[in-house]
Amino acid sequence: MIIDADRPVLKVCGLTRVADIRGAEAAGADFCGLIVEIERSPRSLTRWQAVLLARGCRVRPVVVVENFAPDDIARLVEETDAHAVQLHGGDAAYVRAVADAVGDAAYIWRPVGLPEAADDREAAVDAALSEIEAALAAGAAAVVLDTRTARGTGGSGRTCDWQAAAAVIERCGAPVILAGGLSPENLREAFEVTHAAGLDLSSSLERAPGVKCPWRLRELAAAWRALVGD
């Protein structure tokens, strides 16, 4: 199963501690995101930290990597039993090489960026769809639609243009997880505007970079139950 088709799914990313994983699981997370050896991220883990944390997950782990060699990613998937690889960096040929190396062991989730506020929304949507089409043709199974800034796609804690995101999601031929600046306070609005297949939260849940806040996770739990009705 790539994404639950019956309701939106929840991913909590940037997890670095067992206690935070338990809090995310209690909040209703379907996926726990582990950032592996991305030095620019304050939430980055070493490979072996990621392996140990993934083995302790009670829900499906997703390893987030950037420009890893395809064979290294395949080994990481085996070591972590990851459900998916969130694959940053490279081009469509790189996505194909990773998909071939990983095979059926995990899904490939491909991040695609949208601006915070698109000056030309139609052009932004077309560019995102073109990138998505290439990624899907190369073997990606799902898309993580995140905010693109001057520093790259993802990790900014800022929301993207949700109207553009909604247009991308409506025309995309694969499940789309919305990320970027999401919080317990704006979860419902984000979903109602975009109808994304999933929602991905990280920095809004923290008391310090890489350290989740228990009361924010409890607020997430309440907001998530209100949204999905569980």
N, C-alpha and C positions, 0 to 999 in steps of 0.2 A: 504494500500500500504506500503510495507516495504521499498523498494528502487525504484526510478524511473528507469524503464528498458530502456528508450529511450536515456538517456544521463547520464553522471556521475553526482552525487549529491555532494553538498558542505555542510560540517559541520564546524562551527566555535565553538570552545570549550573554556572553562575557562572563560565564560562571567560573569561579576560581577556587571555591571551597565546598566541601561536602555539605556544610550547614546551609549554604545558599542553594545548592541543588535540592536539598530536602524542602526548603522554602518554596522554590519554584514548582516542585512537584505538588506540594500542598495547595499552591495557588491555581493549579489546573493545567500546568504546562504539559504539552504533548511531546515537546522536543527541548532538550538542553543543549545550548550552543557552547562549544569549547573552542576558543581561539588559540591556534597552535603556532608558535614561533613567528608571529607577526610583530616585529620589534617596535613598530610605531604605535602599537596598541598597549595601553596600560593594563589591559585585561589578558595579555598574552601569557600562555603557559609553555613550559618546555614540553617536549614530546612525551616524556615519561610522566609528568604531572597529568597531562591529558589522558594518558592510558589509564592511570590509577583512578582518576575522577570518572572517566567513562565506564569503567568496570563497576563503579558504585551507583550509576544511574539506574533508576527504576522505570524511567521512560526512555524514549529513543534519543541517543546522543547524535549530535551533528557536529562534525569537525570543520572548523573554519580555517582555511589555509590560503596562502598567496604565493604563487610561483614555485611551489614545491615540484620536484621532479615527479613525473607520473608513477614510477616504480616506488618512490618513497611514499606517495599517497596511498598506493595499494597496500603497502605494509602497514601504514598507519590505520587504515580501515580494518585490516585483519586484527591488529593489536587492540583496537578500541571497540570493535564490533559496531562501528558507526552505521546509523541508518542512512546518512547522507553526508556528502562532502559539499560544503559551501565554498565554491571555487573562485577565488579572486585572482586577477592577473591574467596575462596571456591573451591570445586570440582564439578564434574558432578552432584552429588546428591544435592548439594546446588543450582545449576542451575535449576534442576527439581523442587525443593521446591519453588523457586521464581516463576518459570513459572506457577506452579499450583496456587500459591497465587494470582498472577497478572491476570491470565486467559486471556481473550480477550481484556483487558483494554489497554495493551501496548505490544509492541514487546520486546524481550530480545536480546540485542546485546552483544556478548561475546568477550572481548579483548583476543587476542592470540599474544604471543611475538615471534619475530625473532631477532637474533643478528645483531649488526651493520655490521659486516662482517663475514660471516659464513666460518669457516675453512673447515668444511665438509658440503657443501651446501645441498647435498642429504639427509644427516641425519637431518639437520635442517628442511628441507621441510617435511620429513616424520614425525618428531616429532610434527610439527605444524598441519599437517593434522590429525594425531591421536587425538590431543587435540580438533580440530574442530569437528571431527566426534562424539566424546563423547558429546560435547556441543550441537550439533544439535540434537542428539538423546535424550538429556535431555530437549529440548524445546527451545533452542536458534534459532532465525530466521535469524540473520546476524552476521558477524564477523568484529571486528575492529582489523586489523593487525597492530601492533605497535612495537616499538623497545624495546627489552629486555636488561636491564643493570643489574648491581649488585644490584641496588635499587629496581628492579622489572620491570614490563611492563608498559610503558607509562610515560609521564611527563618529559622525559629527554631532549626533544628538539633536539634529534639526529635521523638521518634517519636509517632505517633498511636496510638490504641487499635486494635491489630492485629486483635483479635477483631471489633470493629465493622467494620473495613475488610474483613475476610473476608466478613462478612454482606452488605455493600454490593456487593462484587465478585461474589458468588454470584448476586445478584438484579439486577445492572446489565445493561442491554442494549447495552453498548458496552465497548471495551477500557479498562482502568483501569491507570494507571501509579501505583505507590506511591512517595511521597516523604516526607521528614521524618525526620531523624536516622538515615538509613541509612549504613552503613559496611561496609568489607570484612569486619568481624567479625560483623555481624548479617545480612548479605545472605541467607544460606541460610535462617536462621530466618524472616526476613520473608517470603520466597517460600513456604516450606513452610506457614506459617500462613495466608497470604492468597491464594496462587495468583494474584497480580497478573500482568497481561500484560507489565508492565515495572517496572523499578526505577530510581529517580532519586537520584543522590548529588551532594553538593556540599561542604558545610563540613567533613565528616569527612576530606576528602582534602587539606585546606589546611594550609600552614605559617603563613599569615597570610591575613586576609580578601581573597579575590580572587586569591590566589597558591597554586596547587596544589603539593603536595609530591611530588617524583619517587618517593620510596620508598613513599609511600602509594598512588600510582598503580600501582606495581608490586605492592603487596599486593592492590589491587583486581583487577589482571589475574589473579593466582593464584586469588583467591576466585571470580572470574567463571568462569574455566576449570573450576574444580572444580564449580561449579553447573550450567553448561550442557553440560559434557563436550566442549568444543572443544579 
